[in-house]
Amino acid sequence: MLSSLSNILKHYLGDWKSRKVILFFLISIVTNCSFPTDLHKSQEKIDQIFEEKDVNPVYGNCNYKNKTISYTEVVNQNLSNLENINQPMRKRLPFVVFIHGSPGSWDNFLYYMHNSDLRAKANIISFDRLGYGKSDPSVPEISLSNHAHSIAECMNEIHPNSKWILVGHSYGGPVASKIAMDFPKNTAVLLLVAASIDPGLEKKEWFNTAAEWKIIQWIIPQELVTSNVEILELKNELESIQPDWEKIQAPTTIVHGEKDTLVPFENVAFARKHLINSKIEYVLNSEWNHFIPWNQKQVLLDAILNHLD
């Protein structure tokens, strides 16, 4: 097997997209956590899917501290045929705000953005976090506050006074939580999906050290370099926001699987202990791994729809 893997690496080393696939494959071996085959999609494939679903996305960006924060938005399907999509009726609808993990991109939530049941009840927006996709890629951002405020301030710029259902997966979980802490008037609901929130569970693994080596950084895609930089600082960042969990008053749903080998299931206990002013619902399963947004699409969709209902 190792010989075959070596040959694959040699053959595809110069192919950027293939390097991503190979590296994620290697990570899945190391972590014993199989990753979804549709983790990343080309823009051509994304356009094709939106066209098939008769969805017209809006691509945009905002400025934050001289950085770019990029987003993709889908209007509620009942309003999509109206000439003025910014009219007051649309603004009264809640926004489902998706925040990806590390690494990741806005299209990690593509399935939900074109889902007709979700589009019937809300507007939907998904962000490239700072350092990923079209949000200043190759410039890592380690501050949870900057990640959170870049998204929240962009939302307030393009959709003032809107209400948000925040959906954060993995690293996106603490980012969504920080938004809920600092923007309580906008936050209607918080959904933490396999979220890394307990600083006591953050450990530096051998592959984190290896990813700091220049030779390794030359081999792996930039998004993995960016991911490693922010992951190595996540423990300190989580410790810095720990006193603020009591600020979250919005209802919270925790979605996690016991077979998650990337973000330990014990994060659920941290949420139970620290979300003292939030009504918490739990959607847990002994068989789920880390990739719930891909492997358990209906479960996550139902969790979001329950709040919209």
C-alpha positions in Angstrom: 0.0 0.0 0.0 2.8 2.4 0.9 4.5 1.7 -2.4 1.4 2.5 -4.3 0.8 5.6 -2.4 4.3 6.8 -3.1 3.8 6.3 -6.8 0.5 8.3 -6.7 2.3 11.1 -4.9 5.1 11.2 -7.5 2.6 11.2 -10.3 0.3 13.9 -9.0 2.8 16.1 -7.1 2.5 18.9 -9.6 -1.3 18.8 -9.9 -2.7 21.3 -7.3 -6.2 19.9 -7.2 -5.0 16.3 -7.0 -2.6 17.2 -4.2 -5.7 18.4 -2.2 -7.3 15.0 -2.7 -4.2 13.1 -1.7 -3.5 15.1 1.4 -7.1 14.8 2.6 -6.7 11.1 1.9 -3.6 10.9 4.0 -5.2 12.9 6.8 -8.1 10.4 6.8 -5.6 7.6 7.2 -3.9 9.3 10.1 -7.1 10.2 11.9 -9.0 7.0 11.0 -11.9 9.3 9.8 -13.0 8.8 6.2 -13.7 12.1 4.4 -16.5 12.8 2.0 -15.8 12.5 -1.7 -17.7 15.8 -2.4 -15.6 17.9 0.1 -14.5 20.3 -2.7 -16.2 21.2 -6.0 -15.0 23.1 -9.0 -16.8 26.4 -9.9 -17.9 24.7 -13.1 -19.6 21.9 -11.0 -21.1 24.5 -8.6 -22.6 26.5 -11.5 -24.0 23.3 -13.0 -25.7 22.3 -9.7 -27.2 25.7 -9.2 -28.5 25.7 -12.8 -30.0 22.3 -12.4 -31.8 23.4 -9.2 -32.9 26.7 -10.8 -31.0 28.7 -8.2 -29.4 32.1 -8.9 -26.7 32.7 -6.3 -25.2 36.1 -5.5 -21.5 36.4 -5.0 -20.1 39.3 -3.1 -17.5 40.5 -0.6 -17.0 43.0 2.2 -13.9 44.8 3.5 -12.8 44.1 7.1 -9.6 45.7 8.4 -8.1 45.9 4.9 -9.0 42.3 4.3 -11.6 40.8 2.0 -14.4 38.5 3.4 -16.2 36.7 0.6 -19.7 35.2 0.6 -22.2 33.4 -1.6 -25.9 34.1 -1.0 -29.2 32.5 -2.1 -32.4 34.4 -1.8 -35.6 32.8 -0.4 -37.2 31.0 -3.3 -40.6 32.8 -2.8 -38.8 36.1 -3.5 -36.3 35.0 -6.1 -38.5 36.2 -9.0 -39.1 39.7 -7.6 -37.3 42.5 -9.3 -36.1 44.2 -6.1 -34.7 41.4 -3.9 -33.7 43.9 -1.3 -37.2 44.9 -0.4 -38.5 44.9 3.2 -40.3 41.6 2.9 -37.1 39.8 2.2 -35.3 41.5 5.1 -37.8 40.2 7.6 -36.8 36.6 6.8 -34.1 35.0 8.9 -30.7 34.3 7.4 -29.1 30.9 7.8 -25.4 31.7 8.0 -23.0 28.9 7.3 -19.4 29.0 8.7 -17.0 26.3 7.5 -14.3 24.5 9.4 -10.5 24.3 9.0 -9.7 23.9 6.1 -12.9 24.6 4.1 -14.8 27.0 1.9 -18.3 28.3 1.4 -19.3 25.5 -0.9 -19.0 22.9 1.9 -22.7 23.8 2.4 -23.7 23.7 -1.2 -26.4 21.1 -0.6 -28.2 23.2 1.9 -28.0 26.4 -0.2 -29.9 24.8 -3.1 -32.3 22.8 -0.9 -35.9 23.8 -1.7 -37.2 23.1 1.8 -34.7 25.5 3.4 -35.0 28.1 0.7 -38.8 28.1 1.3 -38.3 29.4 4.8 -35.1 31.5 4.9 -32.4 33.4 3.0 -29.1 31.5 3.0 -25.6 32.8 3.0 -22.2 31.0 3.3 -18.9 32.6 3.9 -15.3 31.9 3.0 -13.6 32.5 6.3 -10.6 34.9 6.3 -7.7 33.0 4.7 -9.8 30.7 2.5 -11.4 30.7 -0.9 -11.7 34.3 -2.1 -11.2 35.8 1.4 -7.5 36.7 1.1 -6.2 33.1 0.7 -2.7 32.5 1.8 -3.0 35.0 4.6 -3.9 33.0 7.8 -6.0 34.6 10.4 -5.6 33.2 14.0 -8.0 35.5 15.8 -11.5 34.1 16.6 -12.6 37.6 17.1 -11.5 38.7 13.7 -13.1 35.7 12.1 -16.4 36.4 13.9 -16.5 40.1 13.4 -15.6 40.0 9.7 -18.7 37.8 9.1 -21.0 39.7 11.5 -20.0 43.1 10.4 -20.4 42.1 6.7 -23.9 40.8 7.5 -24.8 44.1 9.2 -23.5 46.0 6.2 -25.4 44.1 3.5 -28.4 43.1 5.6 -28.9 45.6 8.5 -31.0 44.5 11.4 -31.3 40.9 10.1 -31.7 37.9 12.3 -29.3 35.0 12.0 -29.3 31.3 12.4 -25.6 30.6 12.8 -24.4 27.1 11.7 -20.7 26.5 12.5 -19.0 23.3 11.7 -15.7 22.2 13.4 -13.6 25.4 13.6 -16.6 27.3 12.4 -18.3 26.4 15.7 -16.2 28.7 17.9 -16.4 31.4 15.3 -20.2 31.1 15.3 -20.1 31.1 19.1 -18.1 34.3 19.2 -20.6 35.9 16.9 -23.4 34.9 19.3 -21.4 36.3 22.2 -20.7 39.7 20.6 -23.9 40.2 18.4 -26.7 38.8 20.6 -29.4 41.1 19.1 -28.8 39.5 15.6 -28.3 35.9 16.8 -31.6 34.0 16.8 -30.2 30.5 16.9 -26.8 28.9 17.3 -26.0 25.4 15.8 -22.7 23.9 16.8 -21.9 21.0 14.5 -18.9 18.8 15.6 -17.6 22.0 17.0 -14.1 22.6 18.6 -15.0 24.6 21.6 -13.1 23.1 24.6 -9.6 24.5 25.0 -8.6 21.6 27.2 -9.1 19.2 24.3 -6.8 21.0 21.9 -3.5 19.2 21.5 -0.6 19.7 19.1 -0.2 16.5 17.1 2.8 15.3 15.2 1.4 16.2 11.9 0.9 19.8 13.1 4.6 20.0 13.8 5.4 18.4 10.4 3.2 21.0 8.6 5.4 23.8 10.0 8.4 22.5 8.0 9.1 24.4 4.8 9.5 21.2 2.8 6.1 20.0 3.8 4.5 23.4 3.2 5.9 23.3 -0.4 4.1 20.0 -0.9 0.8 20.6 0.7 -1.9 23.1 -0.6 -1.9 26.5 0.9 -5.2 26.0 2.6 -3.7 23.2 4.7 -0.8 25.5 5.7 -3.4 28.2 6.7 -5.4 25.5 8.6 -2.3 24.4 10.5 -1.5 28.0 11.5 -4.9 28.7 13.0 -5.3 25.3 14.6 -2.0 25.7 16.5 -3.4 28.9 18.0 -6.9 27.6 18.6 -6.3 26.5 22.2 -5.2 30.1 23.2 -8.1 31.6 21.3 -10.6 29.3 23.0 -9.2 30.2 26.4 -9.5 33.9 25.6 -13.3 33.6 24.9 -14.1 31.1 27.7 -15.4 33.7 30.2 -17.9 34.9 27.5 -20.0 31.8 27.1 -22.6 33.0 29.6 -23.3 35.9 27.1 -25.0 33.5 24.7 -28.7 33.6 25.3 -29.9 32.3 21.9 -31.2 28.7 21.8 -28.4 26.3 20.9 -28.4 23.0 19.1 -25.4 20.7 19.5 -24.9 18.1 16.7 -22.0 15.7 17.3 -21.0 12.1 16.8 -19.2 9.8 19.2 -16.9 8.4 16.4 -15.5 11.9 15.6 -11.7 11.4 15.7 -10.9 15.0 14.7 -13.0 16.9 17.3 -13.6 14.8 20.4 -17.2 14.1 21.5 -16.2 15.5 24.9 -16.8 19.0 23.5 -20.5 18.3 24.1 -19.8 18.2 27.9 -18.1 21.6 27.7 -21.1 23.1 25.9 -23.4 21.7 28.6 -21.3 23.2 31.3 -20.7 26.7 29.9 -23.9 27.5 27.9 -25.7 28.4 31.2 -28.0 31.0 29.7 -29.0 29.1 26.6 -31.7 26.5 26.1 -29.8 23.6 24.6 -31.0 20.8 22.3 -28.8 17.8 21.5 -28.7 15.8 18.3 -26.1 13.1 19.1 -25.3 9.7 17.6 -22.8 7.0 18.6 -21.9 6.2 14.9 -21.4 9.6 13.3 -17.9 10.9 12.5 -16.7 14.4 12.0 -18.2 15.1 8.6 -21.8 15.5 9.6 -22.7 18.2 7.0 -21.8 15.7 4.2 -22.6 12.3 5.8 -25.8 13.3 7.7 -27.3 15.9 5.4 -30.9 15.2 6.4 -30.1 15.3 10.1 -28.5 18.8 9.9 -31.2 20.0 7.6 -33.9 18.9 10.0 -32.1 20.6 12.9 -32.1 23.9 11.0 -35.7 23.5 9.8 -36.9 22.8 13.3 -35.8 26.3 14.3 -37.4 27.8 11.3 -40.7 26.0 12.0 
